[in-house]
Amino acid sequence: MVTLDAGISISWAPDPDGSYDHGMRHHQREEDEFRQRIDRATPAIEVRFDALESEGHAFVVPSDPAFRHRAQRGTSSGLPSLELELACTPVLTDEALAALTADVAKLVVETEPAARPAPPPTPPRVAQPPRPWWRFW
């Protein structure tokens, strides 16, 4: 399993209308970007795991009940941070796990995100006509 974390939290100050939609939109865009990065890097990651399988490693799928207690975890430094979680036999050495984590992080983090679509245009505000000077209420 590959997990990305931006490690940064945005302010949840309300929008001018009192909603928190901008924060939700920000995190949704971030999640979509991370998913796209992982999706684009998946073929190269699979090649790395295929090489490990050809060396004699057998991997356990995350849905297997044994995965949780057998899983090894590696974490990369930097932003976004990446966590790699896997279970295999024979288990990887600490050095091999660190190298694999670094390889996967390089593949995912260096993958350029897709260009973001332009935000929808903001409708223009229609100015209210000035009130006559004798109508001030």
C-alpha positions in Angstrom: 0.0 0.0 0.0 1.3 3.5 -0.9 0.1 6.5 1.1 0.9 10.1 0.5 0.6 12.9 3.0 1.0 16.5 2.3 1.9 17.1 6.0 0.4 20.6 5.8 -3.0 21.7 7.0 -4.8 24.7 5.6 -6.7 27.2 7.7 -10.4 26.2 8.0 -11.5 29.9 8.3 -15.0 30.1 6.9 -15.8 31.4 3.4 -17.5 34.8 3.2 -20.8 33.1 3.1 -20.0 31.2 6.3 -19.4 27.8 4.6 -16.2 25.8 4.7 -16.3 24.8 1.1 -12.9 26.1 0.2 -11.2 23.9 2.7 -13.1 20.8 1.5 -12.3 21.7 -2.2 -8.6 22.1 -1.3 -8.4 18.7 0.3 -10.4 17.1 -2.5 -8.0 18.6 -5.1 -5.0 17.4 -3.1 -6.5 13.9 -2.8 -7.2 13.8 -6.5 -3.7 14.9 -7.3 -2.1 12.3 -5.0 -4.3 9.6 -6.6 -3.2 10.7 -10.1 0.4 10.6 -9.1 0.1 7.1 -7.7 -1.9 6.0 -10.8 0.8 7.3 -13.2 3.6 5.8 -11.2 1.9 2.4 -10.8 3.4 0.7 -13.9 7.0 1.6 -12.8 6.2 0.5 -9.2 4.9 -2.8 -10.5 8.2 -3.3 -12.4 10.1 -2.9 -9.1 7.9 -5.4 -7.4 8.1 -7.8 -10.3 11.9 -7.7 -9.9 11.5 -8.6 -6.2 9.2 -11.5 -7.1 11.7 -12.8 -9.6 14.3 -12.7 -6.7 12.0 -15.1 -4.8 9.7 -12.8 -2.7 6.0 -13.6 -2.5 3.8 -10.7 -1.5 0.6 -10.9 0.6 -2.3 -8.7 -0.5 -3.6 -6.1 2.0 -7.0 -7.8 2.2 -5.4 -11.0 3.6 -6.0 -11.2 7.4 -2.3 -12.0 7.9 -1.2 -8.7 6.2 -1.6 -6.4 9.3 0.6 -8.4 11.6 3.2 -9.3 9.0 3.4 -5.8 7.3 6.7 -3.9 7.0 6.5 -0.2 6.8 8.9 2.3 5.2 8.5 6.1 5.3 10.2 8.6 3.1 11.2 12.1 4.2 10.2 15.2 2.4 6.9 16.6 1.3 4.7 15.0 0.4 5.8 12.2 2.7 5.2 8.6 1.4 4.5 5.5 3.5 5.0 2.1 1.9 3.4 -0.8 3.6 3.9 -4.4 2.4 4.1 -8.0 3.6 6.2 -10.6 1.9 8.1 -13.8 2.4 11.0 -13.8 2.9 10.8 -10.4 4.6 12.9 -7.6 3.3 16.0 -6.5 5.1 15.8 -3.0 6.6 18.2 -1.8 3.9 16.1 -3.3 1.1 12.9 -1.9 2.5 14.5 1.6 2.8 15.8 1.3 -0.8 12.4 0.2 -2.1 10.6 3.0 -0.2 13.1 5.5 -1.6 12.5 4.2 -5.2 8.7 4.3 -4.8 8.9 7.8 -3.3 11.0 9.0 -6.2 8.6 7.5 -8.7 5.5 9.0 -7.1 6.8 12.3 -6.0 8.7 13.1 -9.2 5.6 12.3 -11.3 4.2 15.6 -12.4 0.5 16.0 -11.5 -1.9 16.6 -14.3 -2.7 20.2 -15.1 -5.5 21.4 -12.9 -8.5 22.7 -14.8 -9.1 26.4 -14.5 -11.6 27.2 -11.7 -15.0 28.2 -12.9 -15.4 31.9 -13.5 -16.8 33.9 -10.7 -20.1 35.6 -11.8 -19.7 39.4 -11.9 -21.4 41.3 -9.1 -24.1 43.6 -10.3 -23.7 47.0 -8.5 -26.8 48.4 -7.0 -27.8 51.8 -8.5 -27.0 54.7 -6.2 -29.9 55.8 -4.1 -31.0 59.4 -4.4 -29.6 61.6 -1.7 -33.1 62.2 -0.2 -33.5 58.4 0.3 -31.0 57.4 2.9 -33.1 54.7 4.7 
